[in-house]
């Protein structure tokens, strides 16, 4: 691998003009197509093959209006008045009439016709049904519906518009999210001691992001793409784009400082650090694409889309970066006498010593300190990580609804008003689809199902007796075909409460009895049931996905390090980092720790796909640090260094770059915590904490201590397995000038 990549780097260096123009052309084509075609988002969470989704699809065929997006207008009378007062009722009827005329509205139902008025007369609820689903609903239609409430507001009523039609429209990336880029610039300047090197690093990252994100947005015209997917791809692509270029550029400048020719240095940096970039990028890509095993389309597209941006980042680092390094020539070499030059010369001098383990950097001093008493280090680190992971088992999953929207949004205000005045269950109704009824007795059969579930009405308005525990009431309605009915079930609990999920399970357990009673087929559906099914599917897939990810890490690291114990140690470290990340998410988003400081709008279950997404991304990034750090240690050991000297020397070479890469990734992810969208906020926090823990606690502390404890046995591999496994040569140990120069090795150097 290293020989091929070295030749690729040399070719890009020599044909730097052609390579640069080609990448700019690709970027231009992507931007032009995006301007012409645009992009489209669809935030519907579907789960093909589930009972709820199949029933919802059938309902859409039978009655498109019934399966369309719905909105709610909640009215609260001013103090001293009720919604039934003639003046107030007249204003409400006026708003409903105007809503009926709003674009794409199929029906607007007055609260007085549906009897959606609280017993005390303080609040009323009008429902609006659109003829299309949320994906086909235009933003102008929602704005027009909001504008119909002006008369009610003028009359002193508290009014808000909500419902599933007002689901999240996706995160908005603003200036705050680019604080991480500013931190990255600072870290790069301090790492390189050169504005040119830092600027080149950022330039390649931004070009990669432009191509990757642009391509993802274009793909939204072919595949269903959630509005959160581009933001996640931006967050991940920005972090890895900067880091991958950093690894290659850092190796290049180190070689220039020792007097190596720029062309030869580019080839060798691409062959050595570039090999690690390929491996690290592949782990991220494979892990993200592995999200497809969950079997949920929106998650598959999200994972593949983010993987695409990572792939572009790898290709940019291996081709465009060497081309730009060709334009820079020797100008990237540290200035003689500068801090960077003195540091590189000190490292080179240390390499010439017999042990090669002289302490010349903070990374080497830290490594020598923690390996002096490795067992103590291991015990302390494990205790700390397990403490951070204590909240993780209490992780609760759900899909986002209007309760997670910002408090200033109309959908959140409507959600809160409905929960306060009508009960939380009205924000997440369940629907029973009853098919195959006898037309002569359809209405009666549907009513019997409703009574069996919600109980029989009593003399008191809105009160029912009998039925299933946890059900506020159930109401039947017959569709025009005469053989299909809908039974709307209003739970006593909110859509994200565990009690609602338990109610869905109980309804499905009772289905055989209900079907026998009605003489028809019954399915539990509705947006709330779909959300519960998605969460259940993701929860069930978490353990298999973890097994796949950890198993993949063992195989890949076995190939890279040709060791049995190193991959096991790396996998255990990854699981510890994931546990700490989950613990932080639970503490903030469920327990409310630092919620006000971080701008978390409400506490409760986190987005259902967060665990698998965090595991996929953290796996890839953790393997980045593992490869760049441990491969240098193994390289020293292979070249004859004693085990502990190899650990210190490898840390001296790699720790500075790993620290810089981790700080950049942490700052990028942490800056996205400021975003309003609670989905992106939770994922960003989990990634930021995971990166911080994995880089500094696991890779920089636990890994050297464990390797010191293991000694030579850390690199043990059975002979029979050593013969079977292919040698990937990630460290570039077999790299030679002849291999890097290829056929044209006698060509004159350029770009000096």
DRENGUSE-779006 format. One record per residue (C-alpha): residue in one letter; x, y, z. Coordinates in pm, whole numbers, padded with zeros to 5 digits, always signed. Layout:
# residues N
AXYZ
...
This chain:
# residues 752
X+00000+00000+00000
X+00270+00247+00097
X+00454+00202-00235
X+00141+00267-00439
X+00048+00574-00236
X+00401+00708-00262
X+00384+00683-00641
X+00043+00853-00630
X+00183+01136-00420
X+00479+01180-00654
X+00253+01183-00960
X+00026+01446-00799
X+00333+01652-00708
X+00470+01649-01062
X+00132+01711-01228
X+00020+01959-00967
X-00137+02197-01215
X-00353+01929-01374
X-00456+01782-01037
X-00548+02122-00893
X-00751+02222-01197
X-00929+01885-01193
X-01040+01930-00831
X-01151+02287-00894
X-01345+02165-01198
X-01518+01898-00990
X-01609+02158-00728
X-01738+02394-00998
X-01954+02124-01159
X-02103+02025-00823
X-02185+02386-00734
X-02333+02454-01080
X-02555+02146-01065
X-02662+02238-00715
X-02765+02586-00828
X-02970+02438-01113
X-03121+02134-00943
X-03118+02237-00578
X-03182+01993-00296
X-03484+01859-00110
X-03523+01733+00246
X-03769+01489+00394
X-03775+01447+00773
X-04022+01160+00778
X-03896+00866+00978
X-04013+00554+00799
X-03951+00190+00883
X-04047-00039+00590
X-04186-00376+00688
X-04319-00269+01026
X-04687-00302+01113
X-04729+00070+01172
X-04561+00175+00847
X-04746-00079+00632
X-05079+00029+00783
X-04995+00396+00730
X-04911+00326+00364
X-05242+00143+00320
X-05426+00432+00480
X-05260+00672+00237
X-05397+00467-00053
X-05747+00441+00093
X-05773+00801+00208
X-05484+01035+00117
X-05636+01309+00328
X-05649+01093+00640
X-05281+01003+00600
X-05175+01359+00519
X-05001+01600+00750
X-05210+01743+01031
X-05198+02071+01217
X-05360+02193+01536
X-05470+02539+01642
X-05509+02573+02017
X-05704+02864+02165
X-05691+02970+02530
X-05947+03227+02643
X-05832+03541+02827
X-05886+03573+03202
X-06254+03608+03296
X-06380+03456+02969
X-06438+03116+02811
X-06409+02994+02456
X-06785+02941+02445
X-06863+03309+02503
X-07031+03437+02185
X-06762+03697+02111
X-06475+03454+02167
X-06650+03169+01984
X-06711+03397+01688
X-06341+03481+01662
X-06250+03111+01677
X-06499+03029+01401
X-06349+03310+01192
X-06000+03164+01231
X-06124+02816+01135
X-06296+02956+00827
X-05978+03133+00717
X-05777+02817+00783
X-06011+02624+00552
X-05905+02861+00272
X-05532+02830+00339
X-05320+02662+00068
X-05312+02278+00058
X-05568+02251+00341
X-05825+01978+00281
X-06033+02029+00593
X-06040+02259+00895
X-06262+02131+01179
X-06405+02367+01435
X-06353+02270+01802
X-06728+02316+01855
X-06806+02056+01586
X-06558+01802+01725
X-06634+01893+02087
X-06265+01965+02147
X-06333+02206+02430
X-06207+02163+02786
X-06473+02106+03055
X-06394+02444+03214
X-06428+02621+02879
X-06080+02770+02904
X-05936+02613+02587
X-06044+02482+02249
X-05862+02286+01980
X-05923+02312+01606
X-05773+02052+01373
X-05648+02113+01020
X-05594+01828+00774
X-05374+01867+00468
X-05417+01660+00155
X-05045+01588+00129
X-04785+01449+00369
X-04516+01654+00540
X-04261+01602+00263
X-04490+01761+00002
X-04611+02043+00225
X-04484+02385+00121
X-04344+02625+00378
X-04570+02899+00241
X-04874+02690+00332
X-04763+02671+00695
X-04693+03044+00705
X-05039+03112+00565
X-05196+02895+00836
X-05008+03083+01107
X-05132+03413+00965
X-05496+03306+01007
X-05459+03337+01386
X-05412+03715+01376
X-05778+03784+01458
X-05765+03562+01769
X-05449+03731+01893
X-05606+04074+01841
X-05904+03961+02048
X-05674+03875+02341
X-05673+03497+02305
X-05356+03296+02356
X-05319+03100+02036
X-05056+02872+01887
X-05029+02651+01580
X-04862+02308+01596
X-04903+01945+01497
X-04690+01709+01290
X-04710+01946+00993
X-04478+02174+01189
X-04208+01916+01243
X-03849+02032+01252
X-03729+02188+00929
X-03371+02105+01013
X-03078+02281+01175
X-02946+02615+01058
X-02568+02652+01055
X-02465+03001+01165
X-02144+03187+01256
X-02128+03025+01601
X-02071+02682+01451
X-01753+02807+01281
X-01586+02892+01611
X-01441+02544+01580
X-01275+02647+01253
X-01115+02942+01431
X-00983+02712+01701
X-00858+02476+01430
X-00667+02761+01266
X-00504+02849+01597
X-00409+02487+01665
X-00266+02447+01316
X-00058+02764+01343
X+00080+02655+01681
X+00147+02304+01551
X+00319+02405+01229
X+00452+02746+01326
X+00356+02849+00972
X+00057+03038+00834
X+00124+02887+00490
X+00104+02532+00621
X-00206+02608+00828
X-00377+02777+00533
X-00296+02492+00299
X-00442+02246+00549
X-00768+02440+00572
X-00788+02498+00196
X-00785+02127+00118
X-01041+02061+00392
X-01281+02323+00257
X-01250+02199-00100
X-01325+01847+00018
X-01625+01970+00215
X-01755+02165-00083
X-01743+01859-00308
X-01874+01618-00044
X-02163+01828+00087
X-02255+01947-00261
X-02271+01590-00386
X-02483+01490-00087
X-02731+01770-00153
X-02752+01667-00518
X-02821+01310-00408
X-03127+01438-00220
X-03298+01462-00559
X-03267+01085-00592
X-03290+00961-00233
X-03480+01062+00079
X-03248+01289+00278
X-03322+01423+00625
X-03243+01786+00697
X-02995+01683+00968
X-02785+01472+00730
X-02592+01759+00562
X-02510+01913+00900
X-02377+01583+01030
X-02178+01532+00710
X-02040+01886+00743
X-01940+01827+01103
X-01766+01497+01032
X-01620+01600+00697
X-01471+01920+00839
X-01306+01735+01127
X-01154+01450+00926
X-01066+01678+00632
X-00847+01894+00854
X-00701+01598+01042
X-00608+01385+00741
X-00423+01672+00576
X-00258+01748+00910
X-00109+01399+00937
X+00048+01408+00589
X+00158+01770+00606
X+00320+01721+00947
X+00525+01425+00822
X+00625+01629+00514
X+00753+01924+00718
X+00946+01693+00950
X+01125+01545+00650
X+01192+01885+00495
X+01354+01996+00823
X+01610+01715+00786
X+01702+01835+00435
X+01501+01591+00225
X+01415+01696-00129
X+01052+01828-00149
X+00943+01580-00415
X+01091+01285-00230
X+00941+01413+00095
X+00592+01441-00056
X+00615+01088-00193
X+00732+00944+00139
X+00480+01141+00345
X+00199+01021+00119
X+00329+00663+00139
X+00367+00657+00518
X+00120+00899+00676
X-00103+00853+00370
X-00127+00479+00438
X-00254+00553+00786
X-00498+00807+00640
X-00637+00544+00402
X-00681+00294+00681
X-00834+00549+00918
X-01067+00679+00648
X-01176+00329+00554
X-01266+00249+00913
X-01487+00557+00932
X-01646+00481+00595
X-01711+00116+00674
X-01856+00201+01014
X-02087+00468+00870
X-02199+00245+00584
X-02258-00024+00845
X-02555+00179+00962
X-02741+00021+00671
X-02762-00308+00863
X-03023-00145+01089
X-03263-00150+00794
X-03402+00204+00828
X-03374+00405+00502
X-03321+00754+00647
X-03040+00626+00870
X-02878+00441+00580
X-02876+00755+00365
X-02744+00960+00657
X-02459+00716+00716
X-02369+00673+00349
X-02386+01051+00297
X-02145+01117+00582
X-01922+00835+00455
X-01912+01005+00116
X-01770+01323+00266
X-01504+01116+00445
X-01412+00943+00119
X-01371+01279-00053
X-01154+01398+00238
X-00925+01096+00192
X-00897+01149-00185
X-00823+01519-00138
X-00549+01442+00116
X-00386+01188-00115
X-00400+01389-00440
X-00480+01758-00403
X-00260+01810-00097
X+00054+01668-00266
X-00021+01890-00564
X-00040+02200-00346
X+00276+02093-00166
X+00442+02098-00507
X+00351+02465-00552
X+00491+02545-00207
X+00820+02362-00255
X+01074+02431+00018
X+00879+02724+00154
X+00704+02479+00386
X+01032+02379+00553
X+01065+02521+00906
X+01270+02841+00908
X+01625+02775+01035
X+01649+02875+01399
X+01271+02877+01451
X+01104+02683+01729
X+00966+02431+01479
X+01313+02379+01324
X+01479+02333+01664
X+01212+02083+01761
X+01258+01878+01446
X+01638+01879+01478
X+01609+01770+01841
X+01390+01478+01738
X+01632+01382+01463
X+01923+01393+01711
X+01728+01174+01953
X+01668+00921+01678
X+02045+00893+01622
X+02108+00792+01983
X+02135+00419+02062
X+01815+00397+02263
X+01632+00654+02055
X+01410+00723+02354
X+01548+01056+02468
X+01277+01281+02607
X+01251+01591+02387
X+00878+01673+02395
X+00586+01699+02633
X+00435+01387+02476
X+00748+01187+02548
X+00768+01318+02905
X+00403+01229+02966
X+00449+00882+02820
X+00758+00813+03030
X+00569+00930+03341
X+00265+00705+03291
X+00473+00402+03191
X+00690+00431+03503
X+00403+00278+03707
X+00185+00132+03430
X-00040-00076+03656
X-00131+00229+03867
X-00205+00424+03550
X-00430+00151+03414
X-00627+00120+03738
X-00679+00497+03773
X-00784+00541+03409
X-01028+00249+03420
X-01183+00380+03741
X-01229+00725+03591
X-01378+00598+03263
X-01617+00363+03440
X-01731+00653+03660
X-01802+00863+03351
X-02001+00575+03204
X-02226+00529+03510
X-02523+00717+03350
X-02495+00527+03020
X-02722+00229+03111
X-03009+00473+03169
X-03003+00591+02807
X-03359+00632+02676
X-03436+00655+02305
X-03717+00819+02110
X-03770+01016+01793
X-03790+01395+01822
X-04128+01565+01827
X-04247+01918+01888
X-04160+01890+02258
X-03793+01915+02160
X-03840+02233+01954
X-03722+02567+02086
X-03948+02738+02339
X-03987+03035+02106
X-04136+02826+01822
X-04510+02809+01764
X-04511+02427+01749
X-04350+02401+02093
X-04595+02655+02236
X-04890+02462+02089
X-04749+02136+02225
X-04722+02279+02577
X-05068+02440+02567
X-05231+02115+02449
X-05052+01911+02715
X-05153+02160+02984
X-05517+02193+02887
X-05609+01865+02713
X-05350+01621+02845
X-05017+01508+02695
X-05171+01221+02499
X-05342+01450+02251
X-04998+01543+02118
X-04938+01182+02016
X-05258+01000+01921
X-05254+00638+01810
X-05462+00509+01521
X-05616+00166+01474
X-05678+00082+01111
X-05976-00156+01094
X-06014-00320+00749
X-06257-00573+00601
X-06568-00468+00794
X-06917-00571+00688
X-07072-00252+00543
X-07403-00328+00718
X-07246-00336+01065
X-06925-00137+01010
X-07019+00160+01228
X-07135-00061+01513
X-06823-00282+01495
X-06592+00019+01499
X-06778+00157+01799
X-06736-00174+01982
X-06358-00164+01922
X-06346+00193+02052
X-06541+00101+02366
X-06321-00204+02429
X-06014+00019+02419
X-06130+00352+02560
X-06429+00249+02768
X-06789+00366+02758
X-06872+00737+02802
X-07030+00838+03132
X-07269+01123+03209
X-06974+01352+03291
X-06840+01528+02977
X-06516+01373+02853
X-06519+01094+03113
X-06509+00721+03032
X-06521+00403+03234
X-06379+00061+03149
X-06140+00012+02861
X-05761-00025+02882
X-05545+00141+03145
X-05350+00433+03001
X-05616+00530+02746
X-05789+00865+02788
X-06055+00790+02528
X-06104+00632+02184
X-06320+00759+01899
X-06421+00568+01580
X-06476+00707+01230
X-06582+00530+00911
X-06401+00588+00582
X-06603+00647+00263
X-06550+00293+00131
X-06774+00163+00410
X-06549-00132+00494
X-06265+00053+00665
X-06270+00243+00993
X-06023+00441+01198
X-06023+00429+01577
X-05830+00723+01718
X-05683+00637+02058
X-05569+00919+02288
X-05320+00795+02551
X-05297+00945+02896
X-04921+00978+02849
X-04711+01181+02608
X-04569+01045+02281
X-04215+01002+02423
X-04322+00844+02752
X-04250+00477+02817
X-04616+00432+02910
X-04717+00513+02551
X-04478+00253+02411
X-04620+00002+02660
X-04973+00092+02546
X-04882+00023+02182
X-04748-00318+02284
X-05065-00392+02483
X-05291-00294+02192
X-05102-00532+01966
X-05132-00810+02223
X-05509-00753+02233
X-05540-00747+01855
X-05656-01111+01813
X-05945-01054+02053
X-06037-00723+01891
X-06024-00875+01543
X-06251-01159+01652
X-06494-00910+01803
X-06502-00682+01497
X-06470-00952+01232
X-06197-00751+01062
X-05820-00701+01044
X-05670-00443+01282
X-05330-00270+01279
X-05188-00013+01519
X-05041+00284+01332
X-05009+00661+01331
X-04698+00879+01352
X-04652+00802+01722
X-04663+00427+01661
X-04417+00462+01373
X-04180+00657+01597
X-04205+00389+01866
X-04136+00114+01610
X-03831+00302+01480
X-03696+00341+01833
X-03756-00028+01907
X-03581-00132+01586
X-03280+00086+01669
X-03266-00038+02028
X-03273-00400+01909
X-02999-00327+01654
X-02763-00163+01903
X-02599-00481+02032
X-02557-00648+01689
X-02416-00323+01553
X-02172-00302+01845
X-02060-00659+01779
X-02005-00580+01411
X-01810-00262+01487
X-01591-00421+01754
X-01538-00731+01541
X-01439-00514+01248
X-01191-00325+01466
X-01029-00651+01577
X-00985-00772+01220
X-00854-00443+01079
X-00613-00382+01366
X-00493-00741+01340
X-00400-00669+00978
X-00233-00338+01060
X-00036-00423+01373
X+00009-00796+01320
X-00063-00854+01687
X-00328-01036+01890
X-00331-00824+02205
X-00307-00477+02047
X-00642-00511+01864
X-00812-00642+02179
X-00674-00351+02378
X-00788-00105+02108
X-01142-00251+02102
X-01174-00234+02481
X-01053+00125+02475
X-01313+00209+02211
X-01592+00064+02424
X-01472+00268+02723
X-01479+00586+02513
X-01830+00505+02391
X-01947+00444+02746
X-01813+00782+02859
X-01976+00950+02558
X-02315+00791+02631
X-02281+00887+02996
X-02229+01252+02907
X-02533+01252+02676
X-02756+01100+02945
X-02631+01343+03210
X-02701+01649+02993
X-03005+01556+02783
X-03191+01331+03030
X-03074+01443+03374
X-03044+01810+03280
X-02686+01867+03396
X-02554+02189+03233
X-02872+02194+03019
X-02921+02570+03057
X-02555+02641+02982
X-02564+02428+02666
X-02905+02556+02552
X-03089+02223+02575
X-03460+02315+02529
X-03599+02022+02727
X-03481+01702+02892
X-03602+01356+02801
X-03519+01065+02569
X-03252+01129+02307
X-03282+01069+01934
X-03314+00697+01860
X-03027+00671+01615
X-02777+00856+01837
X-02614+00541+01984
X-02541+00374+01650
X-02432+00704+01494
X-02194+00781+01782
X-02055+00428+01775
X-01995+00443+01401
X-01819+00780+01402
X-01623+00730+01726
X-01504+00391+01605
X-01349+00541+01296
X-01196+00838+01475
X-01064+00625+01761
X-00891+00404+01508
X-00735+00720+01358
X-00550+00791+01681
X-00474+00425+01742
X-00310+00390+01402
X-00111+00714+01406
X+00014+00662+01761
X+00068+00287+01789
X+00201+00244+01435
X+00494+00472+01522
X+00556+00267+01836
X+00546-00055+01636
X+00778+00096+01374
X+01039+00168+01642
X+00998-00180+01790
X+01036-00347+01450
X+01355-00145+01394
X+01510-00290+01710
X+01408-00063+01999
X+01329-00212+02338
X+00952-00232+02407
X+00938+00059+02655
X+01183+00271+02452
X+00968+00208+02143
X+00662+00336+02331
X+00836+00659+02438
X+00998+00719+02099
X+00676+00651+01911
X+00492+00891+02140
X+00760+01153+02082
X+00704+01133+01708
X+00325+01102+01702
X+00182+01260+02016
X+00207+01620+01897
X+00013+01545+01579
X-00244+01332+01761
X-00299+01605+02022
X-00343+01867+01750
X-00582+01643+01556
X-00787+01567+01867
X-00809+01935+01966
X-00925+02023+01616
X-01190+01752+01611
X-01305+01840+01961
X-01336+02210+01877
X-01528+02139+01556
X-01773+01905+01728
X-01806+02126+02036
X-01893+02429+01821
X-02192+02239+01681
X-02330+02198+02033
X-02440+02562+01996
X-02678+02468+01713
X-03051+02490+01791
X-03147+02149+01654
X-03152+01911+01951
X-03062+01613+01731
X-02738+01765+01605
X-02671+01914+01950
X-02684+01572+02118
X-02468+01403+01854
X-02216+01688+01862
X-02186+01670+02241
X-02143+01293+02234
X-01873+01318+01968
X-01692+01602+02144
X-01678+01414+02475
X-01593+01088+02300
X-01302+01244+02109
X-01168+01417+02419
X-01179+01097+02624
X-01054+00868+02351
X-00758+01079+02242
X-00626+01203+02575
X-00740+00940+02826
X-00751+00619+02623
X-00495+00656+02341
X-00244+00893+02507
X-00263+00743+02857
X-00422+00399+02879
X-00270+00256+02561
X+00098+00332+02645
X+00045+00199+02999
X-00108-00125+02874
X+00168-00170+02614
X+00427-00116+02885
X+00262-00383+03099
X+00251-00629+02809
X+00611-00571+02699
X+00719-00785+02404
X+00404-00995+02425
X+00208-00695+02296
X+00349-00765+01948
X+00312-01142+01958
X+00149-01315+01662
X+00143-01690+01594
X+00374-01783+01308
X+00104-01962+01114
X-00118-01654+01133
X+00171-01426+01038
X+00212-01626+00717
X-00158-01613+00634
X-00223-01244+00695
X-00139-00998+00413
X+00123-00738+00504
X-00039-00397+00454
X+00282-00212+00549
X+00089+00082+00692
X+00407+00223+00847
X+00590+00223+00512
X+00870+00009+00655
X+00952-00135+00311
X+00936+00198+00135
X+01249+00271-00071
X+01354+00552-00306
X+01319+00320-00603
X+00962+00235-00510
X+00866+00597-00454
X+01032+00729-00768
X+00902+00461-01002
X+01032+00454-01358
X+01113+00824-01361
X+01334+00817-01052
X+01621+01000-01229
X+01405+01301-01316
X+01532+01633-01190
X+01370+01761-00867
X+01112+02035-00911
X+00952+02292-00690
X+01261+02369-00484
